[in-house]
Amino acid sequence: MSDQKIRVPFINKIIISGRLTNEPETKFTQSGTQITTFRIASDTPRKNKDGEWDRETLFIKVVTFGYLAEKVQGQVKKGTPLIVEGRLRMNEFTPSDGERKVYFEINADRVHPLVWLGSAQFDTSSDEVKDEEVENDIDDDIPF
């Protein structure tokens, strides 16, 4: 093998389906950008040690910004089945007990409801707010 290095592309893309576990919550940055968050539960079927089918459920926070946040807030509710496309992001914090905690969330680029909720059409595009613009602008003591 030669001394050439393999270039690995920088890809951070996630597509996940699930159901909303809570009503979407909305906040605004100091500059007025809307941020809507919600959690989804995504099931993965698998066989357990007895050979019976079971499911493993993953609960994950989803964050939307700007125009997409407005649409999500107005058109989805607890229990809605969705497909979410976005980027996976790791966050960490240290609560008062001093033990460092790490969690993952999805910064959504698109949200696709799998049922029609009323007659309004749901536009799934975002207006591409950069993480750096929002990161220092959020007043959020609890990360969930």
C-alpha angles and dihedrals in degrees: 000000000000127000091258115126122227113240111221115202117236102241123163107168128141131182116186136165128210146116128280110256096193141019111275114264122214133207133166129224119231088260091055101256111149117232119191121187133187140158128241130200113217120191126209116192116223141156117258125219090276091056094250122131114257134160134236114212123209118197114201137174118237123200124198129186138205119335093004090052090054092051094046092049093051102039113035132060141181110304096024112141111231145174112219124197122190149094127307114235130188120216130182136193140170115228124203092277088067096235112131113237126200127195138169129227137177120241097209124223093175136015119196116193110210094211132047113249103195127325099294115110115238115228107206101193124109129212094237103244110189117239092233091058092055103031097078093034099065120094099205122141095178115052097210 
